[in-house]
Amino acid sequence: MSARRLIAGLTVVLLAGCGVPTTGEPETIPAAEVPYGLASPTPSDPGSGPTETMMVATAIYLLTPEDVLVASGRETSTGSTEDQLDALLGELAAGPDAKERARELSTALPPEVELDAVDVSGGTVTIDIAGPVGAPSGTEGRRAVGQIVLTATSVPGVRAVLLTRQGERVDAPLPDGQLTSAPLTATDYEILLTAPAPTPTVTPAPATPTAAPSVAPPS
């Protein structure tokens, strides 16, 4: 027997022992005999499909008819913190949309106000306020600042806010009217999220009738 025939014979024996058919006709292998995973479809390349934009749940804060601040949900696309802040502050400056106005929500911020997140460092964002010179004061000013602070801190990673005007830091009013140049946090304005307790009405006690003086009869 030649060496070529001997090798061919050994090849047939080895293939038969491994279960590989030696004939030219294909054979169907029962699914139960297919090794686990080989019959599964090949996963598609995650980078080959359409790119989905991830969204982040945030909120702007608006005023109810009772002058209480409430969150109104917004979704901003993922990206840098500055980009998320600018998108959200832009919606806050624009004021309530049609659905929010139907719910009688409003804003203490003046029309045409501009809010720009100019820097984010260590969880503190610096927001520059531009637009009308006649900014709200008193109670309205405190609510307006509360709207800005609570809106900005709804963005993940933002814990405090510094306010500037034309690049100069401004003293911002706290809910009690006190001015501060320190970073402002959501905790500072939590009180604006609840309606003030009604002032109890004190009903005066009825007056005790005074007895008429007795008059002695003439002697």
TAKARA-V375883 format. One record per helix or strand of 3 or more residues. SS is the DSSP state (~ for helix, > for strand). FROM is the first residue (numbers start at 1). LEN is the number of residues. If there is no record, write none. Layout:
# TAKARA-V375883
ss-><SS/SS>
from-><FROM/FROM>
len-><LEN/LEN>
This chain:
# TAKARA-V375883
ss-><~/~/>/>/~/~/>/>/~/>/~>
from-><3/31/55/69/81/98/114/124/138/160/186>
len-><15/3/9/9/14/5/8/7/15/6/8>
